[in-house]
Amino acid sequence: MRTIAEAAADLVGSGRRVLCLDTCVFLDIITTGNRGQVDLIGVNRSLLKALLTTSPSAQIVVTELIIHEWGQRKDEVRDEARKWLVETDRHIEQIHEAWSQLDQRLPNHPPKYHDPRLIDELTNLAQALLDQALVLKEDIECVMRALGRVKAKKRPSHNKQIKDSLHLEHFLELSRQARDAGHNKERIFVSTNSSDFWENKTTPERAHADLVDDLNSADLLFLGKLPIALRHLGILGLGSP
């Protein structure tokens, strides 16, 4: 883990572009199937491949809290994916049985999709990305600013939740310090939390108006979906999902 000042110095020294990712980006990898987002698997594999090159051009950044949240929630999300696979098997069996009742058996026995290796592989992909992340130590000044957002009911703590404000304040401070130290590459914050960060649920490329001034003051670009961010950075082609 690094203090914000140490992380800013690392980024200036490496000259890498910055991807600040929240917890949902990693958890979403496990639930790609049951949420109809299987394209994200290829997207995240492309990101991992880019990070594992000899001279990566980008750096993932997360907060200490994100590591904690991942540990707390990944089993819950894995269980959600497991239930989806079991339910998929049940539906497929019913389809085969329906044709059988019409004396028109389907040519193949119903396949079984509940293979735990799928969930393990998706979890491993998310973990591999987290393992490449620069982790920010908790910063007391950022914590106090996040508490100020809760007290003022200021987005993303407009519903009195603090975790998203903790992430945001650490990323804003990192972006400010990196910029002031001479970092002149893109710094992007990605969150799929549309309720708290997006302008509305159909505009992932725009932060909510209440956050624009804060983001602009730190030269931190917000994008609501990882594919959009990776296309912006050239890691994905323009025709990619």
Secondary structure in CASP SS format (residue, H / E / C, confidence):
PFRMAT SS
TARGET T0000
AUTHOR 0000-0000-0000
METHOD secondary structure of the structure
MODEL  1
M C 1.00
R E 1.00
T C 1.00
I H 1.00
A H 1.00
E H 1.00
A H 1.00
A H 1.00
A H 1.00
D H 1.00
L H 1.00
V H 1.00
G H 1.00
S H 1.00
G C 1.00
R C 1.00
R E 1.00
V E 1.00
L E 1.00
C E 1.00
L E 1.00
D C 1.00
T H 1.00
C H 1.00
V H 1.00
F H 1.00
L H 1.00
D H 1.00
I H 1.00
I H 1.00
T C 1.00
T C 1.00
G C 1.00
N C 1.00
R C 1.00
G C 1.00
Q C 1.00
V C 1.00
D H 1.00
L H 1.00
I H 1.00
G H 1.00
V H 1.00
N H 1.00
R H 1.00
S H 1.00
L H 1.00
L H 1.00
K H 1.00
A H 1.00
L H 1.00
L C 1.00
T C 1.00
T C 1.00
S C 1.00
P C 1.00
S C 1.00
A E 1.00
Q E 1.00
I E 1.00
V E 1.00
V E 1.00
T E 1.00
E H 1.00
L H 1.00
I H 1.00
I H 1.00
H H 1.00
E H 1.00
W H 1.00
G H 1.00
Q H 1.00
R H 1.00
K H 1.00
D H 1.00
E H 1.00
V H 1.00
R H 1.00
D H 1.00
E H 1.00
A H 1.00
R H 1.00
K H 1.00
W H 1.00
L H 1.00
V H 1.00
E H 1.00
T H 1.00
D H 1.00
R H 1.00
H H 1.00
I H 1.00
E H 1.00
Q H 1.00
I H 1.00
H H 1.00
E H 1.00
A H 1.00
W H 1.00
S H 1.00
Q H 1.00
L C 1.00
D C 1.00
Q C 1.00
R C 1.00
L C 1.00
P C 1.00
N C 1.00
H C 1.00
P C 1.00
P C 1.00
K C 1.00
Y C 1.00
H C 1.00
D C 1.00
P H 1.00
R H 1.00
L H 1.00
I H 1.00
D H 1.00
E H 1.00
L H 1.00
T H 1.00
N H 1.00
L H 1.00
A H 1.00
Q H 1.00
A H 1.00
L H 1.00
L H 1.00
D H 1.00
Q C 1.00
A C 1.00
L E 1.00
V E 1.00
L E 1.00
K C 1.00
E C 1.00
D C 1.00
I H 1.00
E H 1.00
C H 1.00
V H 1.00
M H 1.00
R H 1.00
A H 1.00
L H 1.00
G H 1.00
R H 1.00
V H 1.00
K H 1.00
A H 1.00
K C 1.00
K C 1.00
R C 1.00
P C 1.00
S C 1.00
H C 1.00
N C 1.00
K C 1.00
Q C 1.00
I C 1.00
K H 1.00
D H 1.00
S H 1.00
L H 1.00
H H 1.00
L H 1.00
E H 1.00
H H 1.00
F H 1.00
L H 1.00
E H 1.00
L H 1.00
S H 1.00
R H 1.00
Q H 1.00
A H 1.00
R H 1.00
D H 1.00
A C 1.00
G C 1.00
H C 1.00
N C 1.00
K C 1.00
E C 1.00
R E 1.00
I E 1.00
F E 1.00
V E 1.00
S C 1.00
T C 1.00
N C 1.00
S H 1.00
S H 1.00
D H 1.00
F H 1.00
W E 1.00
E C 1.00
N C 1.00
K C 1.00
T C 1.00
T C 1.00
P C 1.00
E C 1.00
R C 1.00
A E 1.00
H C 1.00
A H 1.00
D H 1.00
L H 1.00
V H 1.00
D H 1.00
D H 1.00
L H 1.00
N H 1.00
S H 1.00
A C 1.00
D C 1.00
L C 1.00
L E 1.00
F E 1.00
L E 1.00
G C 1.00
K C 1.00
L H 1.00
P H 1.00
I H 1.00
A H 1.00
L H 1.00
R H 1.00
H H 1.00
L H 1.00
G C 1.00
I C 1.00
L C 1.00
G C 1.00
L C 1.00
G C 1.00
S C 1.00
P C 1.00
END
